[in-house]
Amino acid sequence: MPSRLVLSIICCALALVAHATDIYRWVDDQGRTHFADVVPERYKSVATKIDSKSSELSEGARAEAAARAARERTQAEFEAAQRARSQAAKTAAPPLSTSTASQPPRKDSGETECDRLWRAYRESAECFAPYMRRRGGTRVEAYQHCQQLPSPAQQCGPPKW
């Protein structure tokens, strides 16, 4: 049994070595550089063999590339969710009013437009709170469940809470 295991490991290793191939580089008559494992007859005299081991990634470089790909994927998901949320907000909800604090209070609830904007902003912040990361940033799922609202401080002044 152990000899079969050793034999199968050796066969796999030989298959990997047999699969490896040499890469060559040459420049054609138009001045274009080519890389391939097969060189045309007319360029065999000028083709140079490329050392492919120098272009292999180290484990650290592989880990860094994987982390960068994950960040880019997360960023792309975030941007897609933001676009979808923006599109849904345009079609579903009427835009928020941009009135100032001088607007008279509503007769039905006694709440001014600025009070309503601050309340909506506070509710938005509370919705995003569980999705915040310890080192900053927000998880993408937050934008699927919460509506991001700008602070009404510029048009209404500081909150009155």
Secondary structure, DSSP 8 states (H G I E B T S, - for coil): -HHHHHHHHHHHHHHHHHH---EEEEE-TTS-EEEESS--GGGTTT-EEE-GGGGS--HHHHHHHHHHHHHHHHHHHHHHHHHHHHHHHHHHS-------TTS---TTT---HHHHHHHHHHHHHHHHGGGB-TTS-B-TTHHHH------THHHH-S---
